[in-house]
């Protein structure tokens, strides 16, 4: 059986035999450089609504489709390079491997360009976005370097060039994997990959993510500061619950409302410290809204990961996102209540939708004044929503 050879006797080919690959590779580099010069990567926030021609935004929408091409091709190239460690395989399939790495380079270049165009929509910022875009660009550069190293090795021969190419390829694949992971976090949320992972693995991955983000996110402290909510009022200043309310969940409403009002029954001593916004409303927003409205991705210039930013709203200054006491005038509730086939309906089609009970809890919270300090033990949650509320509170 033939053994893999790191030291391979590459056949010196005529330089002219690789003229076309050299020309195509050079043109790819020129195209990449010009594209980034015209639309340079922006690592800070871009406000939505700025002047950008529509064709730029149109092509940017192709990024999620194109970005998967270099990932698949690079995996194929890695497998081919393992096989090409055998001299006979390299002699027979070396040109195919060269073609594959060229396709990977083309895919990486267009992925980066479309990704940069996509950012012109606005709403992308923070450490996760910076790492995804930065590592994506590094991946494209790495693939291009690898392409030229293989071309040089095949044109002029040389063990060192081929070893350098394979080392570059392996390093680039690692950068691509990390960058793709942060891209997944942008789309699906930071807990998408770790949610069901074994606890030790999840902790290690989360720690590594936080460390990387801390290296690039200069506003990290600011994000964390904004994301906090005011502490609940001290027990001695809190309004006492209605007499007997906790023992009479099915008591009829005093104001004739269609909902029966009573304190939500939450088991366990920890319920005394729970706050309605922090422990009931925010978890609903995190599960159904914050994937597109967070510190890294704020579509419509709207963030919903803290009380202040939720109430502040986004770029639509004509309507307020949350109007305490007036759910019908709150833009958030208007969007949620639209028919699912309406373009303005939120969450958008394809995303996890709010349940009927979750939407009702948001409406109830706004109706009751949209407080960020109201304690759960003092809240009068309608009887028909208590079960749904208890499920959220226990998570």
PAKE-925384 format. One record per atom (N, C-alpha, C, O): x, y, z. Coordinates in steps of 0.1 Angstrom, whole numbers, m for minus. Layout:
<nodes>
     u     v     w
     X     Y     Z
...
</nodes>
This chain:
<nodes>
     u     v     w
     8   m12     0
     0     0     0
     9    12     0
    19    13     7
     5    22    m8
    13    35    m9
    11    43     4
     0    43    10
    22    49     8
    21    57    21
    21    72    17
    26    76     6
    14    80    25
    14    94    22
    28   100    23
    36    97    32
    31   109    14
    44   116    13
    42   130    16
    35   137     8
    48   135    26
    48   150    28
    58   156    18
    56   166    12
    70   149    16
    79   153     6
    75   147    m7
    77   135    m9
    70   155   m16
    65   150   m28
    74   155   m39
    79   167   m39
    76   147   m49
    84   151   m61
    75   157   m71
    70   151   m80
    72   171   m70
    63   177   m79
    70   179   m93
    81   183   m94
    62   175  m102
    67   177  m116
    66   191  m120
    56   198  m119
    78   197  m124
    78   211  m128
    71   212  m141
    74   205  m151
    61   221  m141
    53   223  m153
    57   236  m160
    63   244  m154
    54   237  m172
    56   249  m179
    48   260  m173
    36   258  m170
    54   272  m171
    46   283  m165
    34   286  m173
    23   290  m167
    35   284  m186
    23   288  m194
    11   279  m192
     0   283  m195
    14   267  m187
     3   257  m185
    m7   262  m174
   m18   258  m173
    m2   272  m166
   m11   277  m155
   m14   292  m157
   m17   299  m148
   m12   297  m170
   m14   311  m173
   m28   315  m170
   m31   325  m163
   m38   307  m174
   m52   311  m172
   m56   311  m157
   m62   321  m153
   m52   301  m149
   m55   302  m135
   m48   314  m128
   m54   321  m119
   m36   318  m132
   m29   329  m127
   m37   342  m130
   m39   351  m122
   m41   343  m143
   m49   355  m147
   m62   356  m139
   m66   367  m135
   m69   345  m138
   m82   345  m132
   m80   349  m117
   m88   356  m111
   m70   343  m111
   m68   346   m97
   m64   361   m94
   m69   367   m85
   m56   366  m103
   m52   380  m102
   m64   389  m104
   m66   399   m97
   m73   386  m114
   m85   394  m116
   m94   393  m104
  m101   403  m100
   m95   382   m97
  m103   380   m85
   m98   390   m74
  m106   396   m67
   m85   390   m72
   m79   399   m62
   m82   414   m65
   m86   421   m56
   m81   418   m78
   m84   431   m82
   m98   435   m80
  m102   445   m74
  m107   426   m83
  m122   428   m81
  m125   429   m66
  m133   438   m62
  m119   421   m58
  m121   421   m44
  m117   434   m38
  m124   441   m30
  m105   439   m42
   m99   451   m37
  m108   463   m41
  m110   472   m33
  m112   464   m53
  m120   475   m58
  m134   475   m51
  m138   486   m47
  m140   463   m49
  m153   463   m42
  m152   468   m28
  m160   476   m24
  m141   464   m21
  m140   469    m7
  m136   484    m7
  m138   490     3
  m129   489   m17
  m126   503   m18
  m138   511   m20
  m140   522   m14
  m147   506   m28
  m160   514   m31
  m169   513   m19
  m175   523   m15
  m171   501   m14
  m179   499    m2
  m171   492     9
  m172   480    11
  m164   500    16
  m155   495    27
  m163   489    39
  m174   494    41
  m158   479    45
  m165   474    57
  m166   484    68
  m157   492    71
  m177   485    74
  m180   494    85
  m182   485    98
  m191   477    98
  m174   488   108
  m175   479   120
  m183   486   131
  m185   481   142
  m188   498   128
  m196   505   138
  m211   505   133
  m214   500   123
  m220   511   141
  m234   512   138
  m237   520   125
  m230   531   124
  m246   516   117
  m251   524   105
  m265   526   107
  m273   516   109
  m269   538   108
  m283   541   110
  m292   538    98
  m288   540    86
  m303   531   101
  m312   528    89
  m319   540    84
  m320   550    91
  m322   540    71
  m328   552    65
  m318   561    58
  m322   571    52
  m305   558    59
  m295   566    52
  m296   564    37
  m303   554    33
  m290   573    30
  m291   572    15
  m282   561    10
  m270   561    10
  m288   550     5
  m281   539    m1
  m290   534   m13
  m302   532   m12
  m283   533   m25
  m291   529   m36
  m297   515   m34
  m291   507   m28
  m308   513   m40
  m316   501   m37
  m309   488   m42
  m310   477   m36
  m301   489   m53
  m295   477   m58
  m284   472   m49
  m281   460   m48
  m278   481   m41
  m269   477   m31
  m276   468   m20
  m271   458   m16
  m287   473   m15
  m295   466    m5
  m300   452   m11
  m301   442    m4
  m303   453   m24
  m309   441   m31
  m298   430   m31
  m301   418   m27
  m286   433   m35
  m275   423   m35
  m271   419   m21
  m267   407   m19
  m272   428   m12
  m269   424     2
  m277   413     7
  m273   405    16
  m290   412     3
  m299   402     8
  m294   388     3
  m300   378     8
  m285   387    m6
  m280   374   m11
  m269   368    m2
  m265   357    m3
  m265   376     8
  m254   371    17
  m257   358    24
  m249   349    24
  m269   357    30
  m272   344    37
  m272   332    27
  m269   321    32
  m275   334    15
  m275   323     5
  m260   320     0
  m256   308     0
  m253   330    m3
  m239   328    m9
  m229   324     2
  m220   317    m1
  m232   328    14
  m222   325    25
  m219   310    27
  m209   306    32
  m229   302    23
  m227   288    26
  m218   281    15
  m213   270    17
  m217   287     4
  m209   281    m7
  m194   279    m3
  m189   268    m4
  m187   289     2
  m173   287     6
  m171   277    17
  m161   270    18
  m181   276    26
  m180   267    37
  m180   253    32
  m172   245    36
  m190   249    23
  m191   236    18
  m178   232     9
  m173   221    10
  m174   242     1
  m163   239    m8
  m150   237     0
  m142   229    m3
  m148   246    11
  m136   244    19
  m135   231    26
  m124   225    27
  m146   226    30
  m147   212    36
  m142   202    26
  m135   193    29
  m147   203    13
  m144   194     3
  m129   195     0
  m122   185    m2
  m123   208    m1
  m109   210    m3
  m101   203     7
   m90   197     4
  m104   204    20
   m97   198    31
   m96   183    29
   m86   177    31
  m108   177    25
  m108   163    23
   m99   159    11
   m92   149    11
   m99   167     1
   m91   164   m11
   m76   165    m8
   m68   158   m13
   m73   175     0
   m59   177     4
   m53   166    12
   m42   162    11
   m62   160    21
   m58   148    28
   m54   137    18
   m44   130    20
   m63   135     8
   m61   125    m2
   m48   128   m10
   m41   119   m14
   m46   141   m12
   m34   145   m21
   m21   143   m14
   m10   146   m20
   m21   140    m1
    m8   136     6
    m2   124    m1
    10   123     0
   m10   116    m7
    m4   105   m15
     0   111   m29
    m8   117   m36
    12   108   m33
    18   114   m45
     9   110   m57
     7   119   m66
     5    98   m58
    m3    94   m70
   m16   102   m71
   m21   105   m82
   m22   104   m59
   m35   112   m59
   m32   126   m63
   m40   132   m71
   m21   132   m58
   m18   146   m62
   m15   147   m77
   m20   157   m83
    m8   137   m82
    m5   138   m97
   m18   137  m105
   m19   143  m116
   m28   130  m100
   m40   127  m108
   m50   138  m105
   m57   142  m114
   m52   142   m92
   m63   151   m89
   m58   165   m84
   m66   173   m79
   m45   168   m86
   m40   181   m81
   m47   193   m88
   m50   203   m82
   m50   191  m102
   m56   202  m109
   m71   204  m104
   m76   215  m104
   m77   193  m100
   m91   194   m95
   m91   201   m82
   m99   209   m79
   m81   198   m73
   m80   205   m60
   m77   220   m62
   m82   228   m55
   m69   223   m73
   m67   238   m76
   m80   244   m80
   m83   256   m76
   m88   238   m88
  m100   243   m93
  m110   245   m81
  m117   255   m80
  m110   236   m71
  m118   236   m60
  m115   248   m51
  m124   255   m46
  m102   250   m48
   m98   261   m40
  m101   275   m47
  m103   285   m40
  m100   275   m60
  m104   287   m67
  m119   290   m65
  m123   302   m63
  m127   280   m66
  m142   282   m64
  m144   287   m50
  m153   295   m48
  m137   281   m40
  m138   285   m26
  m135   300   m25
  m141   307   m17
  m124   304   m32
  m120   318   m31
  m130   327   m37
  m133   338   m31
  m136   323   m48
  m147   331   m55
  m159   332   m45
  m164   343   m43
  m163   321   m39
  m174   321   m30
  m171   330   m18
  m180   337   m13
  m159   329   m12
  m155   337    m1
  m156   352    m4
  m160   360     4
  m150   356   m16
  m150   370   m20
  m164   375   m21
  m167   386   m16
  m173   368   m28
  m187   373   m29
  m195   373   m16
  m203   381   m14
  m192   363    m8
  m198   363     6
  m195   376    13
  m203   382    20
  m182   380    13
  m178   392    20
  m184   404    14
  m189   413    21
  m184   405     1
  m189   417    m6
  m204   418    m3
  m209   429     1
  m212   407    m5
  m226   408    m2
  m229   411    13
  m238   417    16
  m220   405    22
  m222   408    36
  m220   423    39
  m227   429    47
  m209   429    33
  m207   443    35
  m219   451    30
  m223   461    36
  m224   447    18
  m236   454    13
  m248   453    22
  m256   462    24
  m249   441    28
  m260   439    37
  m260   448    50
  m270   452    54
  m248   451    54
  m247   460    66
  m251   474    63
  m254   481    72
  m252   477    50
  m257   491    47
  m272   493    50
  m277   504    50
  m279   482    53
  m293   483    58
  m293   489    71
  m303   495    75
  m282   488    79
  m282   493    93
  m286   483   103
  m292   472    99
  m284   485   115
  m289   476   126
  m279   466   130
  m283   457   138
  m267   467   125
  m256   457   129
  m245   464   137
  m239   474   132
  m243   460   149
  m232   465   157
  m228   456   168
  m235   446   170
  m218   459   175
  m215   451   187
  m204   440   184
  m200   438   172
  m199   433   194
  m188   424   193
  m191   412   184
  m183   408   176
  m203   407   185
  m207   395   177
  m206   399   162
  m200   391   154
  m211   410   158
  m211   415   144
  m197   417   140
  m193   413   129
  m189   424   148
  m175   428   145
  m167   415   142
  m160   414   132
  m169   405   150
  m161   392   149
  m166   385   136
  m158   380   129
  m179   385   134
  m184   378   122
  m178   384   109
  m174   377   100
  m179   397   108
  m175   404    96
  m159   403    95
  m154   401    84
  m152   406   106
  m138   406   106
  m132   392   102
  m123   391    94
  m138   381   108
  m133   368   105
  m137   364    91
  m130   356    85
  m148   369    87
  m152   366    73
  m142   371    63
  m139   365    53
  m138   384    65
  m128   390    56
  m115   383    57
  m108   380    47
  m111   379    70
   m99   371    71
   m99   358    64
   m89   353    59
  m111   352    64
  m113   339    57
  m111   341    42
  m104   333    36
  m117   351    36
  m115   354    22
  m100   356    19
   m95   351     9
   m93   364    27
   m79   367    24
   m71   354    26
   m62   351    18
   m74   346    36
   m67   333    37
   m69   324    26
   m59   317    22
   m81   323    21
   m84   314     9
   m76   319    m3
   m70   311   m11
   m76   332    m5
   m68   337   m17
   m53   335   m15
   m47   331   m25
   m48   336    m3
   m34   333    m1
   m31   318    m4
   m21   315   m11
   m40   310     1
   m39   296    m2
   m39   292   m17
   m32   284   m21
   m48   299   m24
   m49   297   m38
   m36   300   m45
   m31   293   m54
   m30   312   m42
   m17   315   m48
    m6   306   m44
     4   304   m52
    m6   301   m32
     4   292   m27
     4   279   m35
    14   273   m39
    m9   274   m37
   m10   262   m45
    m6   264   m59
     1   255   m65
   m10   275   m65
    m6   278   m78
     9   278   m80
    15   273   m89
    16   285   m70
    30   286   m71
    37   272   m69
    46   269   m76
    31   264   m60
    37   250   m58
    35   242   m71
    44   234   m74
    24   243   m78
    21   235   m89
    29   240  m101
    33   233  m110
    31   253  m102
    38   259  m113
    53   257  m112
    60   254  m122
    59   260  m100
    74   259   m99
    78   247   m91
    90   245   m91
    69   240   m84
    73   229   m76
    79   234   m63
    81   246   m61
    80   225   m54
    86   229   m41
    77   224   m29
    65   227   m28
    84   216   m21
    77   210    m9
    72   221     0
    61   221     6
    81   231     2
    78   242    12
    65   250     8
    57   253    17
    63   253    m5
    51   260    m9
    39   252    m6
    29   257    m2
    39   239    m9
    27   230    m7
    24   229     8
    13   229    12
    34   227    16
    32   227    30
    27   240    36
    18   240    44
    32   251    31
    27   264    35
    12   266    31
     4   271    38
     9   261    19
    m5   262    14
   m14   254    23
   m25   259    27
   m10   241    27
   m19   233    35
   m20   238    49
   m31   237    56
   m10   244    54
   m11   251    68
   m20   263    67
   m28   264    76
   m19   271    57
   m28   282    55
   m42   278    54
   m51   284    59
   m44   267    46
   m58   262    44
   m64   258    58
   m76   261    60
   m56   251    66
   m61   246    79
   m64   258    88
   m74   258    95
   m55   268    88
   m57   280    96
   m70   287    92
   m78   292   100
   m71   289    79
   m83   296    73
   m96   289    77
  m106   295    80
   m96   276    76
  m108   268    80
  m112   271    94
  m123   272    98
  m102   272   103
  m105   275   117
  m111   288   119
  m120   290   126
  m105   299   112
  m111   312   112
  m125   312   107
  m134   319   113
  m127   305    96
  m140   305    90
  m151   298   100
  m162   303   101
  m146   288   107
  m156   281   116
  m160   290   128
  m172   291   131
  m150   298   133
  m154   307   144
  m163   318   139
  m172   322   145
  m159   324   127
  m167   334   121
  m181   330   118
  m190   338   120
  m182   318   113
  m196   313   109
  m204   311   122
  m216   313   122
  m197   307   133
  m204   305   146
  m210   319   150
  m222   319   155
  m203   329   150
  m208   342   153
  m218   347   144
  m227   355   148
  m218   343   131
  m228   346   122
  m241   339   126
  m252   345   125
  m240   327   130
  m252   320   135
  m258   326   147
  m270   327   149
  m249   332   156
  m254   339   168
  m262   351   164
  m271   355   171
  m257   358   153
  m264   370   149
  m278   367   144
  m288   374   147
  m280   355   138
  m293   352   132
  m302   345   142
  m314   348   143
  m296   336   150
  m304   327   159
  m303   331   174
  m311   325   182
  m294   340   177
  m292   343   191
  m280   336   197
  m275   326   192
  m275   342   208
  m262   337   213
  m263   324   220
  m252   317   222
  m275   319   223
  m276   306   230
  m280   295   220
  m283   283   225
  m280   297   207
  m285   288   198
  m277   275   198
  m283   264   198
  m263   276   198
  m255   264   198
  m253   258   211
  m251   246   213
  m253   266   222
  m250   261   235
  m262   257   243
  m261   251   254
  m274   259   238
  m286   257   246
  m287   242   250
  m291   239   262
  m284   233   241
  m286   219   244
  m272   212   245
  m272   199   246
  m262   219   246
  m248   213   247
  m246   208   261
  m252   214   270
  m238   198   263
  m234   194   277
  m229   206   285
  m222   215   279
  m232   207   298
  m228   218   306
  m214   222   305
  m211   234   303
  m204   213   306
  m190   217   306
  m187   223   292
  m179   233   291
  m192   217   281
  m189   223   268
  m196   236   266
  m189   245   261
  m208   238   271
  m215   251   270
  m207   262   277
  m206   273   272
  m203   259   289
  m195   269   297
  m182   273   290
  m179   284   290
  m175   263   284
  m163   266   278
  m165   274   265
  m158   284   263
  m175   271   258
  m179   278   245
  m183   293   249
  m179   302   242
  m191   294   259
  m196   307   263
  m184   316   268
  m184   328   265
  m176   310   276
  m164   317   281
  m155   322   270
  m150   333   270
  m153   313   260
  m145   316   248
  m151   328   240
  m144   337   236
  m164   327   238
  m171   337   231
  m170   351   238
  m167   361   232
  m172   351   251
  m171   363   259
  m157   369   258
  m155   381   257
  m147   360   258
  m133   365   258
  m130   372   244
  m125   382   244
  m135   365   233
  m133   371   220
  m140   384   219
  m135   394   213
  m152   385   223
  m160   397   222
  m154   408   230
  m154   420   225
  m148   405   242
  m142   415   250
  m130   421   243
  m126   433   246
  m124   414   234
  m112   419   226
  m116   430   216
  m108   438   213
  m128   430   211
  m132   438   200
  m143   448   203
  m144   458   197
  m151   445   214
  m162   453   217
  m159   463   227
  m159   460   239
  m155   476   223
  m151   486   232
  m163   491   241
  m160   498   251
  m175   489   236
  m186   494   244
  m193   483   252
  m204   484   257
  m186   472   254
  m191   461   262
  m197   465   275
  m208   462   279
  m189   473   282
  m194   478   295
  m206   486   294
  m215   485   302
  m206   494   284
  m218   503   282
  m230   495   279
  m241   498   283
  m229   484   271
  m240   475   268
  m246   469   280
  m258   469   282
  m237   464   288
  m241   457   300
  m248   467   310
  m258   464   316
  m243   480   310
  m249   490   319
  m263   493   314
  m272   495   322
  m265   494   301
  m278   498   296
  m288   486   298
  m300   489   300
  m283   474   297
  m292   463   297
  m298   460   311
  m307   452   312
  m293   467   321
  m299   464   334
  m311   472   336
  m314   483   330
  m320   468   345
  m332   475   349
  m331   479   363
  m324   474   371
  m340   489   366
  m339   494   380
  m343   483   390
  m351   475   387
  m337   484   401
  m341   474   412
  m355   476   416
  m360   487   416
  m362   465   420
  m375   466   425
  m376   474   438
  m366   475   445
  m387   480   441
  m388   488   453
  m386   480   465
  m389   468   465
  m382   486   476
  m380   479   489
  m393   474   494
  m403   480   492
  m393   462   500
  m406   457   505
  m414   466   514
  m426   466   513
  m407   474   522
  m415   483   531
  m422   494   524
  m432   500   529
  m418   498   512
  m425   508   504
  m434   503   493
  m441   510   487
  m434   490   492
  m443   484   481
  m457   484   486
  m460   482   498
  m466   486   477
  m481   486   481
  m485   472   484
  m481   462   477
  m492   470   495
  m496   457   500
  m506   451   490
  m514   458   484
  m505   437   489
  m515   431   480
  m529   431   486
  m531   433   498
  m539   430   478
  m553   431   482
  m555   419   491
  m550   408   490
  m563   422   501
  m566   412   511
  m573   400   505
  m583   401   498
  m567   388   508
  m573   376   503
  m571   373   489
  m576   363   484
  m564   381   482
  m563   380   467
  m555   367   464
  m559   360   455
  m545   364   472
  m537   352   469
  m544   339   471
  m541   329   465
  m555   340   479
  m562   328   482
  m575   327   474
  m582   317   475
  m577   337   465
  m589   337   457
  m586   340   443
  m590   350   438
  m580   331   436
  m576   334   422
  m588   335   413
  m586   341   402
  m599   329   417
  m610   330   408
  m621   340   411
  m632   340   407
  m616   350   420
  m625   360   424
  m630   369   412
  m622   371   403
  m642   373   412
  m647   381   400
  m641   394   400
  m637   399   410
  m640   400   388
  m633   413   386
  m641   424   393
  m654   424   393
  m634   434   399
  m642   445   406
  m647   455   396
  m656   462   399
  m640   456   384
  m644   467   375
  m652   462   363
  m654   469   353
  m656   450   364
  m664   444   353
  m656   440   341
  m662   437   330
  m643   440   342
  m634   436   331
  m637   421   327
  m642   413   335
  m634   418   314
  m636   404   310
  m626   395   316
  m628   383   316
  m615   400   322
  m605   392   328
  m607   392   343
  m610   402   349
  m606   380   349
  m606   380   364
  m593   383   369
  m583   378   365
  m592   393   379
  m579   398   384
  m576   391   397
  m585   389   406
  m563   387   399
  m559   381   411
  m544   380   410
  m538   381   399
  m537   379   422
  m522   377   422
  m519   364   416
  m525   354   418
  m508   364   408
  m503   352   402
  m497   343   413
  m490   348   421
  m501   331   413
  m496   322   423
  m483   315   418
  m483   307   408
  m472   319   424
  m459   314   420
  m453   306   432
  m451   312   443
  m450   294   430
  m444   286   441
  m430   289   443
  m423   292   433
  m425   287   455
  m411   289   458
  m408   302   464
  m414   312   461
  m398   303   473
  m394   315   480
  m388   326   471
  m389   338   475
  m382   322   460
  m376   331   451
  m386   341   445
  m381   352   440
  m399   338   445
  m409   346   438
  m410   360   445
  m414   370   438
  m406   361   457
  m407   374   464
  m397   385   458
  m400   397   459
  m387   380   451
  m378   390   445
  m380   392   430
  m372   399   424
  m390   385   425
  m392   386   410
  m399   399   406
  m408   404   414
  m395   405   395
  m400   417   390
  m407   414   377
  m402   406   369
  m419   420   375
  m427   416   363
  m419   418   350
  m419   409   341
  m413   430   348
  m406   432   336
  m394   423   334
  m393   416   324
  m385   422   344
  m373   414   343
  m376   399   342
  m369   393   335
  m385   394   349
  m387   380   350
  m399   374   342
  m400   362   340
  m408   383   337
  m419   378   330
  m420   384   315
  m421   377   306
  m418   397   314
  m419   403   301
  m406   402   293
  m406   398   281
  m395   405   299
  m382   404   292
  m379   390   287
  m374   389   275
  m382   379   294
  m379   365   288
  m388   363   276
  m383   356   267
  m400   368   275
  m408   367   263
  m401   374   251
  m400   369   240
  m397   386   254
  m390   394   243
  m377   387   239
  m374   387   227
  m370   382   249
  m357   375   245
  m359   363   236
  m351   360   227
  m370   356   239
  m373   344   231
  m379   347   217
  m376   339   208
  m386   358   216
  m393   360   203
  m389   373   196
  m393   374   184
  m382   382   202
  m380   395   196
  m365   399   195
  m361   405   186
  m357   395   205
  m344   400   207
  m334   395   197
  m322   400   197
  m337   384   190
  m327   379   180
  m325   390   169
  m314   390   163
  m334   399   167
  m332   410   157
  m332   423   164
  m330   433   157
  m333   424   177
  m333   437   184
  m325   436   196
  m330   437   207
  m312   435   194
  m302   433   206
  m290   442   204
  m290   450   194
  m280   441   212
  m269   449   211
  m261   447   199
  m253   456   195
  m262   435   192
  m254   433   180
  m262   435   167
  m256   437   157
  m275   433   168
  m283   434   157
  m296   442   161
  m305   436   167
  m297   454   157
  m309   462   161
  m316   467   148
  m315   478   144
  m324   458   143
  m332   461   131
  m342   473   134
  m348   473   144
  m343   482   124
  m351   494   127
  m346   503   137
  m353   511   143
  m333   501   140
  m326   509   151
  m333   507   164
  m334   516   173
  m339   495   166
  m347   492   178
  m340   481   186
  m337   471   180
  m338   484   199
  m334   473   208
  m344   471   218
  m351   480   223
  m346   458   222
  m356   454   231
  m350   445   242
  m357   438   249
  m337   447   245
  m331   439   255
  m329   446   268
  m323   441   277
  m335   458   269
  m336   465   282
  m348   474   283
  m354   477   272
  m352   477   295
  m364   485   296
  m363   499   289
  m372   502   281
  m352   506   292
  m351   519   287
  m351   519   271
  m357   528   265
  m344   510   265
  m343   509   251
  m356   505   245
  m360   509   234
  m363   496   252
  m376   491   247
  m386   503   246
  m393   505   236
  m387   511   257
  m396   522   257
  m391   533   248
  m400   540   242
  m378   535   246
  m373   545   237
  m378   543   223
  m381   552   216
  m378   530   219
  m382   527   205
  m371   528   195
  m360   530   198
  m375   527   182
  m365   527   171
  m366   540   163
  m368   551   168
  m364   538   150
  m363   549   141
  m376   556   138
  m376   567   133
  m387   549   140
  m400   554   137
  m404   564   148
  m409   560   159
  m402   577   146
  m405   587   156
  m420   591   156
  m424   599   165
  m428   587   146
  m442   591   146
  m450   584   156
  m459   589   162
  m446   571   160
  m454   564   170
  m444   559   180
  m433   555   177
  m448   559   193
  m440   554   204
  m441   538   204
  m452   533   203
  m430   532   207
  m430   518   208
  m438   512   219
  m446   503   218
  m437   519   231
  m445   515   243
  m451   528   249
  m444   537   252
  m465   528   250
  m472   539   256
  m478   534   269
  m489   528   268
  m472   537   280
  m478   531   293
  m493   534   294
  m497   545   293
  m500   523   297
  m515   525   299
  m523   525   286
  m535   524   287
  m516   525   275
  m523   525   262
  m518   515   252
  m510   519   243
  m521   503   253
  m516   492   244
  m520   495   230
  m513   491   221
  m532   501   228
  m536   503   214
  m528   513   207
  m529   514   194
  m521   522   214
  m513   532   208
  m498   528   208
  m490   536   204
  m495   517   213
  m481   512   214
  m477   505   201
  m484   495   197
  m467   509   194
  m463   504   181
  m460   489   182
  m463   481   173
  m454   485   193
  m450   471   195
  m462   462   194
  m462   452   187
  m473   466   201
  m485   458   201
  m492   459   188
  m499   449   184
  m492   470   181
  m498   471   168
  m491   461   158
  m499   455   151
  m478   461   158
  m471   452   149
  m474   437   152
  m476   429   143
  m475   434   165
  m478   420   169
  m492   416   165
  m494   404   162
  m501   425   166
  m515   422   163
  m519   422   148
  m530   418   145
  m510   426   140
  m513   426   125
  m514   411   120
  m509   402   126
  m522   409   109
  m523   396   104
  m509   390   100
  m500   398    97
  m507   377   101
  m494   371    99
  m489   373    85
  m477   373    83
  m498   376    75
  m493   378    61
  m490   393    58
  m487   396    47
  m492   401    68
  m489   415    66
  m474   418    67
  m467   412    75
  m468   426    58
  m454   428    57
  m449   435    70
  m437   433    74
  m457   442    77
  m453   449    90
  m455   440   102
  m452   444   113
  m460   428   101
  m463   419   112
  m450   415   119
  m440   412   112
  m450   415   132
  m438   411   139
  m442   400   150
  m453   401   156
  m433   390   152
  m421   387   144
  m423   384   130
  m434   379   126
  m414   386   121
  m416   384   107
  m418   369   104
  m415   360   112
  m423   367    92
  m426   353    88
  m413   345    88
  m402   350    83
  m414   333    93
  m402   324    94
  m396   324   108
  m388   315   111
  m399   334   116
  m394   335   130
  m404   329   139
  m416   328   136
  m400   325   151
  m409   320   162
  m419   331   165
  m415   342   168
  m432   327   164
  m442   337   167
  m446   337   182
  m445   327   189
  m451   349   186
  m457   350   199
  m469   341   200
  m477   341   191
  m471   334   211
  m484   327   214
  m494   337   218
  m491   349   221
  m507   333   217
  m518   341   221
  m516   346   235
  m519   358   238
  m512   338   244
  m510   341   258
  m498   351   260
  m499   360   268
  m487   349   253
  m476   358   254
  m480   372   249
  m476   382   255
  m487   373   238
  m492   386   233
  m501   393   243
  m500   405   245
  m509   385   249
  m519   390   259
  m511   395   272
  m515   405   278
  m501   388   276
  m493   393   287
  m486   406   284
  m485   415   293
  m481   408   272
  m475   421   268
  m485   432   269
  m483   443   273
  m497   429   263
  m508   439   264
  m512   442   278
  m514   454   281
  m513   432   286
  m517   434   300
  m506   443   307
  m510   452   315
  m493   440   305
  m483   448   311
  m483   462   307
  m482   471   316
  m485   465   294
  m486   479   290
  m499   486   296
  m498   497   300
  m510   479   296
  m522   484   301
  m521   488   316
  m527   498   320
  m513   480   323
  m511   483   337
  m500   493   340
  m497   496   352
  m495   500   329
  m486   511   331
  m472   508   327
  m463   517   328
  m469   496   322
  m456   492   317
  m444   496   327
  m434   502   323
  m446   491   339
  m437   494   349
  m425   485   348
  m426   474   344
  m413   490   352
  m401   482   353
  m397   479   367
  m386   473   369
  m405   482   376
  m402   480   390
  m413   472   398
  m411   467   409
  m425   470   391
  m436   463   398
  m431   448   401
  m427   441   392
  m433   445   414
  m430   431   418
  m440   421   414
  m452   425   414
  m437   409   411
  m446   399   407
  m456   397   418
  m468   395   416
  m452   397   431
  m461   394   442
  m472   405   443
  m482   403   450
  m469   417   438
  m479   428   438
  m487   429   426
  m497   437   425
  m484   421   416
  m491   423   403
  m504   415   403
  m506   405   409
  m514   421   396
  m527   415   395
  m529   410   380
  m533   417   371
  m524   398   378
  m524   391   365
  m538   385   363
  m543   378   371
  m544   387   351
  m557   381   349
  m557   366   351
  m546   359   347
  m567   360   356
  m568   346   359
  m565   337   347
  m558   327   348
  m570   341   335
  m567   333   323
  m553   334   318
  m550   326   308
  m545   342   324
  m531   343   319
  m521   338   330
  m509   338   328
  m526   334   341
  m518   330   353
  m510   318   349
  m498   317   353
  m515   309   342
  m508   296   339
  m496   299   330
  m485   294   332
  m499   307   320
  m488   311   310
  m477   319   317
  m466   317   315
  m482   328   326
  m472   336   334
  m463   327   343
  m451   329   344
  m470   317   349
  m462   308   358
  m452   300   351
  m441   298   356
  m455   296   338
  m445   289   330
  m433   297   327
  m422   292   328
  m435   310   324
  m424   319   321
  m416   321   333
  m403   321   333
  m422   324   344
  m415   327   357
  m407   316   362
  m397   318   369
  m411   304   359
  m404   292   364
  m392   288   356
  m383   280   360
  m390   294   344
  m379   291   336
  m366   297   341
  m355   295   336
</nodes>
